[in-house]
Amino acid sequence: MNLNVLIPMGIGLLLGCLVFLVIIKLLLKHFYMETYYSIIGFTLGSVLVLYSPLTFDFTGFISIILFVIGFKIAGKLEKK
C-alpha cells in the first residue's frame, strides 16, 4: 500500500464527488427536464456498451421485449 498515492487519490475522489453532486443539484434545480433526459440518455446509451452483441435470435428478441416492458413500468412508476 503506497499511502503517498492513495491519500491524494482519496481526497481527489471525495472532492470530485462533492463537486459533481453540487453541479447535478444545481442542474436539477434550474434545468430539471433537460438534466433528467440527459441522465436517461446516458443510461440507455450505456446499455448498448454493456450488451453490444445484440442478435436477432430468440435471446435477442426476449431481451428487447424485456427492455421495452421495463421501460414502460419505469414510465408508469414515474407518473405516481
PyRosetta script that sets phi, psi and omega in degrees:
from pyrosetta import init, pose_from_sequence

init()
pose = pose_from_sequence("MNLNVLIPMGIGLLLGCLVFLVIIKLLLKHFYMETYYSIIGFTLGSVLVLYSPLTFDFTGFISIILFVIGFKIAGKLEKK")
pose.set_psi(1, 120.1)
pose.set_omega(1, 179.5)
pose.set_phi(2, -102.5)
pose.set_psi(2, 98.8)
pose.set_omega(2, -177.3)
pose.set_phi(3, -67.9)
pose.set_psi(3, -22.7)
pose.set_omega(3, 177.4)
pose.set_phi(4, -65.5)
pose.set_psi(4, -21.9)
pose.set_omega(4, 177.2)
pose.set_phi(5, -99.4)
pose.set_psi(5, -40.8)
pose.set_omega(5, -174.0)
pose.set_phi(6, -69.3)
pose.set_psi(6, -38.8)
pose.set_omega(6, -177.9)
pose.set_phi(7, -66.0)
pose.set_psi(7, -51.0)
pose.set_omega(7, 176.8)
pose.set_phi(8, -63.0)
pose.set_psi(8, -34.1)
pose.set_omega(8, 178.0)
pose.set_phi(9, -65.5)
pose.set_psi(9, -42.7)
pose.set_omega(9, 177.9)
pose.set_phi(10, -64.3)
pose.set_psi(10, -41.8)
pose.set_omega(10, 178.0)
pose.set_phi(11, -63.8)
pose.set_psi(11, -43.8)
pose.set_omega(11, 178.1)
pose.set_phi(12, -63.6)
pose.set_psi(12, -38.2)
pose.set_omega(12, 177.7)
pose.set_phi(13, -63.5)
pose.set_psi(13, -46.4)
pose.set_omega(13, 179.0)
pose.set_phi(14, -64.4)
pose.set_psi(14, -44.8)
pose.set_omega(14, 179.1)
pose.set_phi(15, -65.1)
pose.set_psi(15, -41.0)
pose.set_omega(15, 178.0)
pose.set_phi(16, -62.6)
pose.set_psi(16, -41.6)
pose.set_omega(16, 177.7)
pose.set_phi(17, -64.0)
pose.set_psi(17, -44.4)
pose.set_omega(17, -179.9)
pose.set_phi(18, -63.6)
pose.set_psi(18, -44.3)
pose.set_omega(18, 178.6)
pose.set_phi(19, -63.8)
pose.set_psi(19, -42.9)
pose.set_omega(19, 179.3)
pose.set_phi(20, -62.8)
pose.set_psi(20, -41.5)
pose.set_omega(20, 178.7)
pose.set_phi(21, -64.3)
pose.set_psi(21, -40.1)
pose.set_omega(21, 178.0)
pose.set_phi(22, -64.9)
pose.set_psi(22, -42.2)
pose.set_omega(22, 179.5)
pose.set_phi(23, -64.4)
pose.set_psi(23, -44.8)
pose.set_omega(23, 179.2)
pose.set_phi(24, -63.3)
pose.set_psi(24, -41.0)
pose.set_omega(24, 178.4)
pose.set_phi(25, -62.2)
pose.set_psi(25, -42.6)
pose.set_omega(25, 178.2)
pose.set_phi(26, -64.2)
pose.set_psi(26, -44.5)
pose.set_omega(26, 179.0)
pose.set_phi(27, -64.6)
pose.set_psi(27, -41.0)
pose.set_omega(27, 178.3)
pose.set_phi(28, -66.1)
pose.set_psi(28, -31.4)
pose.set_omega(28, 180.0)
pose.set_phi(29, -71.3)
pose.set_psi(29, -42.0)
pose.set_omega(29, -173.8)
pose.set_phi(30, -98.2)
pose.set_psi(30, -30.3)
pose.set_omega(30, -177.0)
pose.set_phi(31, -132.5)
pose.set_psi(31, 64.8)
pose.set_omega(31, -171.2)
pose.set_phi(32, -60.8)
pose.set_psi(32, -54.5)
pose.set_omega(32, -173.9)
pose.set_phi(33, -66.1)
pose.set_psi(33, -41.4)
pose.set_omega(33, 179.8)
pose.set_phi(34, -62.9)
pose.set_psi(34, -42.6)
pose.set_omega(34, 178.8)
pose.set_phi(35, -67.6)
pose.set_psi(35, -41.6)
pose.set_omega(35, -180.0)
pose.set_phi(36, -61.9)
pose.set_psi(36, -46.0)
pose.set_omega(36, 179.8)
pose.set_phi(37, -69.0)
pose.set_psi(37, -30.7)
pose.set_omega(37, 176.0)
pose.set_phi(38, -65.9)
pose.set_psi(38, -43.0)
pose.set_omega(38, 178.3)
pose.set_phi(39, -63.1)
pose.set_psi(39, -42.3)
pose.set_omega(39, 177.1)
pose.set_phi(40, -62.3)
pose.set_psi(40, -42.1)
pose.set_omega(40, 179.2)
pose.set_phi(41, -62.5)
pose.set_psi(41, -43.2)
pose.set_omega(41, 177.4)
pose.set_phi(42, -63.4)
pose.set_psi(42, -39.1)
pose.set_omega(42, 179.9)
pose.set_phi(43, -66.3)
pose.set_psi(43, -46.6)
pose.set_omega(43, 179.2)
pose.set_phi(44, -65.7)
pose.set_psi(44, -37.7)
pose.set_omega(44, 177.9)
pose.set_phi(45, -65.4)
pose.set_psi(45, -33.7)
pose.set_omega(45, 179.8)
pose.set_phi(46, -73.4)
pose.set_psi(46, -21.1)
pose.set_omega(46, 177.3)
pose.set_phi(47, -62.4)
pose.set_psi(47, -40.9)
pose.set_omega(47, 179.8)
pose.set_phi(48, -66.9)
pose.set_psi(48, -32.0)
pose.set_omega(48, 177.7)
pose.set_phi(49, -71.5)
pose.set_psi(49, -40.1)
pose.set_omega(49, -178.5)
pose.set_phi(50, -72.8)
pose.set_psi(50, -34.3)
pose.set_omega(50, -176.9)
pose.set_phi(51, -126.5)
pose.set_psi(51, 68.2)
pose.set_omega(51, -175.2)
pose.set_phi(52, -76.5)
pose.set_psi(52, -32.6)
pose.set_omega(52, -177.2)
pose.set_phi(53, -80.4)
pose.set_psi(53, 68.0)
pose.set_omega(53, 179.9)
pose.set_phi(54, -76.2)
pose.set_psi(54, 117.1)
pose.set_omega(54, 179.5)
pose.set_phi(55, -112.0)
pose.set_psi(55, 158.9)
pose.set_omega(55, -179.4)
pose.set_phi(56, -106.0)
pose.set_psi(56, 43.3)
pose.set_omega(56, 171.1)
pose.set_phi(57, -99.2)
pose.set_psi(57, -164.4)
pose.set_omega(57, -176.7)
pose.set_phi(58, -59.7)
pose.set_psi(58, -44.8)
pose.set_omega(58, -179.2)
pose.set_phi(59, -64.1)
pose.set_psi(59, -40.1)
pose.set_omega(59, 178.9)
pose.set_phi(60, -63.4)
pose.set_psi(60, -43.6)
pose.set_omega(60, 178.8)
pose.set_phi(61, -65.4)
pose.set_psi(61, -40.8)
pose.set_omega(61, 177.5)
pose.set_phi(62, -62.5)
pose.set_psi(62, -40.8)
pose.set_omega(62, 179.1)
pose.set_phi(63, -62.5)
pose.set_psi(63, -44.0)
pose.set_omega(63, 179.8)
pose.set_phi(64, -64.7)
pose.set_psi(64, -43.3)
pose.set_omega(64, 180.0)
pose.set_phi(65, -62.8)
pose.set_psi(65, -45.4)
pose.set_omega(65, 179.6)
pose.set_phi(66, -65.9)
pose.set_psi(66, -34.7)
pose.set_omega(66, 176.3)
pose.set_phi(67, -63.1)
pose.set_psi(67, -45.8)
pose.set_omega(67, -179.7)
pose.set_phi(68, -64.5)
pose.set_psi(68, -42.3)
pose.set_omega(68, 178.8)
pose.set_phi(69, -62.6)
pose.set_psi(69, -45.1)
pose.set_omega(69, 178.1)
pose.set_phi(70, -62.4)
pose.set_psi(70, -38.5)
pose.set_omega(70, 178.9)
pose.set_phi(71, -65.9)
pose.set_psi(71, -40.7)
pose.set_omega(71, 178.4)
pose.set_phi(72, -65.9)
pose.set_psi(72, -42.7)
pose.set_omega(72, 179.3)
pose.set_phi(73, -63.1)
pose.set_psi(73, -41.9)
pose.set_omega(73, 178.2)
pose.set_phi(74, -63.5)
pose.set_psi(74, -37.8)
pose.set_omega(74, 177.2)
pose.set_phi(75, -64.8)
pose.set_psi(75, -40.3)
pose.set_omega(75, 179.2)
pose.set_phi(76, -70.0)
pose.set_psi(76, -36.5)
pose.set_omega(76, 178.4)
pose.set_phi(77, -69.4)
pose.set_psi(77, -30.1)
pose.set_omega(77, 179.2)
pose.set_phi(78, -67.6)
pose.set_psi(78, -33.2)
pose.set_omega(78, -178.4)
pose.set_phi(79, -69.7)
pose.set_psi(79, -23.6)
pose.set_omega(79, -178.0)
pose.set_phi(80, -82.2)
pose.dump_pdb("model.pdb")
